[in-house]
Each structure stands twice: as C-alpha cells, then as structure tokens.
Amino acid sequence: MELMYRVQARKKGVTGYRNVCRPTKFGNSFSIEEYGRTKAVQLYKEKTIRPKIKNDTIEEWLGDLIDAESIGCTCPLTLLCHADVLVWVINKIRKYRRIKNE
C-alpha cells in the first residue's frame, strides 16, 4: 500500500480525496482563529488523536479512511494542518500492518 498524502480540498482540479474538514468526525474542533494554527493542531493531536491511540481505538475510529489514497482539508499545503497528523498516524498504521503481514 502506498503512503497516504494530503491534498488541498476544494481546489480546482483536485479530486478523489476523502474530506477531513469540519463537520466530518475527523475535522479539527480547535479552530485556528481561536488558538492559532500551531496550537490548534497540537490540541487536535493531544485531545483527539492521542487518547484514541492510548485506548487502542484509533484504527476503529479511522475506519476505511486508512485505506484512502489521499485526504483533503482546505488548509494550504504549505501550512501546518490537522490532516498532517492524520496522514502521519495512518502511514504508521499502514507500515505496522505491512510489517505484521510479512
């Protein structure tokens, strides 16, 4: 399986991605306007993702998003985004599954 990657959602010509923007369950509930970009992404990682990893529920929560080719958020690709956290986690899961199945 290839590595997951992020695209800029709603950009002209960009198709075939899974949306991880609000209001999907993967959207970042910590707004950039309120917390700033870095803090909002950090809070998403600490409050949304990390507890699911610790409780061993992350794969169930991500579901078939793990098998998607790409995910999309409206953040510009040059800026930090909560989708980067999802990409990192999904690629770790994919790597673990590949090693486990060898």
C-alpha positions in Angstrom: 0.0 0.0 0.0 1.3 3.4 -0.9 1.8 6.2 1.6 -1.2 8.4 2.4 -0.9 12.1 1.4 -2.8 15.3 1.9 -4.3 17.5 -0.8 -5.9 20.9 -0.6 -9.7 20.3 -0.7 -11.9 22.3 -2.8 -9.0 23.5 -5.0 -9.8 23.5 -8.7 -8.9 20.2 -10.3 -8.3 18.3 -7.1 -10.5 15.2 -6.9 -10.5 11.7 -5.4 -9.7 12.6 -1.8 -11.5 11.9 1.4 -12.7 15.0 3.2 -11.4 15.5 6.7 -12.7 19.1 7.2 -15.3 20.1 9.7 -18.1 18.9 10.1 -16.8 15.4 9.5 -15.8 13.5 12.6 -12.1 14.0 11.5 -12.4 17.8 11.5 -10.4 19.8 13.9 -12.7 21.2 16.6 -9.9 23.5 17.8 -10.2 26.5 15.4 -7.2 28.3 14.0 -8.9 31.6 14.7 -9.2 30.9 18.4 -6.0 29.0 19.1 -3.6 29.9 16.3 -2.5 27.3 13.7 0.2 25.6 15.7 -1.8 25.3 18.9 -4.9 24.2 17.2 -3.0 21.3 15.5 -1.2 20.5 18.8 -4.6 20.3 20.6 -6.1 18.1 17.9 -3.2 15.7 18.3 -3.3 15.8 22.2 -7.1 15.8 22.7 -8.4 14.0 19.7 -5.8 11.6 18.4 -3.6 10.6 21.4 -6.4 9.4 23.6 -7.6 7.1 20.8 -4.1 5.7 20.4 -3.8 5.1 24.1 -7.2 3.4 24.3 -6.3 1.4 21.2 -9.4 2.6 19.4 -7.6 4.7 16.7 -8.0 2.1 13.9 -11.7 1.7 14.6 -12.2 5.5 14.7 -10.3 6.0 11.4 -12.2 3.1 9.8 -11.9 3.0 6.0 -10.0 6.3 6.0 -6.9 4.2 6.5 -7.4 2.7 3.0 -8.0 6.1 1.2 -5.4 7.2 -1.2 -5.4 10.8 0.0 -7.2 13.1 2.4 -8.1 16.7 2.0 -8.5 19.8 4.1 -8.9 23.4 2.9 -5.6 24.5 4.6 -2.9 25.4 2.1 -0.4 22.6 1.6 2.5 24.8 2.7 0.9 25.3 6.2 0.6 23.0 9.2 -2.8 21.3 9.3 -4.6 18.7 11.4 -4.7 16.5 8.3 -0.9 16.2 8.6 -1.5 14.5 12.0 -3.9 12.1 10.4 -1.5 11.4 7.5 1.3 10.6 10.0 -0.9 8.3 12.1 -2.4 6.5 9.0 1.1 5.9 7.5 2.3 4.5 10.8 -0.7 2.1 10.9 -0.1 1.1 7.3 3.6 0.4 8.0 2.7 -1.7 11.1 0.2 -3.7 9.1 2.7 -4.3 6.3 5.4 -5.5 8.7 2.9 -7.6 10.6 1.8 -9.3 7.4 5.4 -10.1 6.1 
